[in-house]
Amino acid sequence: MSDLLINRLNAVHPLSDELTVHLRDNLVTRELLKKDYLLKRGQVCEYIYFVERGLLRCFYEKNDEQITSWFMKEEDVIIAVNSFFNQSPSEENIVALEHTLLHGIHFEQLQEIYSRFIEFNIVGRILTTRYYILSEERLYFMRRERARDRYLYLLGTQPDLLQRVPLKYIASYLGINLETLSRIRSDIKNS
């Protein structure tokens, strides 16, 4: 169990010693190699994970094409939202783009923690609020009319992704084809 996760949770809201021990006893650690799937379409997302190290890509399939919806990296929390909260089959796939270390808790265990430890409800609410804000920012970001503006926004907010993620996935995330992305990058480099 990662001290990094406990420290991050404590930074959100102080955890009791009893809750800290309970988390240490019940969290599972999972390691993925590059290209390993954390979740495949049709599976139920049973765990919520904290990414200690590595990078994952969330995508769905449409007309035999993979559409990238999210990238999650160090210190992010990752789930297939609808699948996890409804305990229903996922429409998404989650795959490691790098060697990845995760710490997770099962859905049922999380419900027990919410019941037993009131302070964790505060942590959950704050993390959920942050997720909604990120989701809204992503929607706003994708509504930008020009592909160049979407690329510049990504460059300004998450420049490390451009070094770590294959360009075909960046293009999919931006809602453009690879040729358009290459042209945008070339134009920016030459200006």
Secondary structure, DSSP 8 states (H G I E B T S, - for coil): --HHHHHHHHHHS---HHHHHHHHHH-EEEEE-TT-EEE-TTSB--EEEEEEE-EEEEEEEETTEEEEEEEEETT-EE--HHHHHHT-B-S-EEEESS-EEEEEEEHHHHHHHHHH-HHHHHHHHHHHHHHHHHHHHHHHHHH-S-HHHHHHHHHHH-HHHHHHS-HHHHHHHHTS-HHHHHHHHHHHHH-
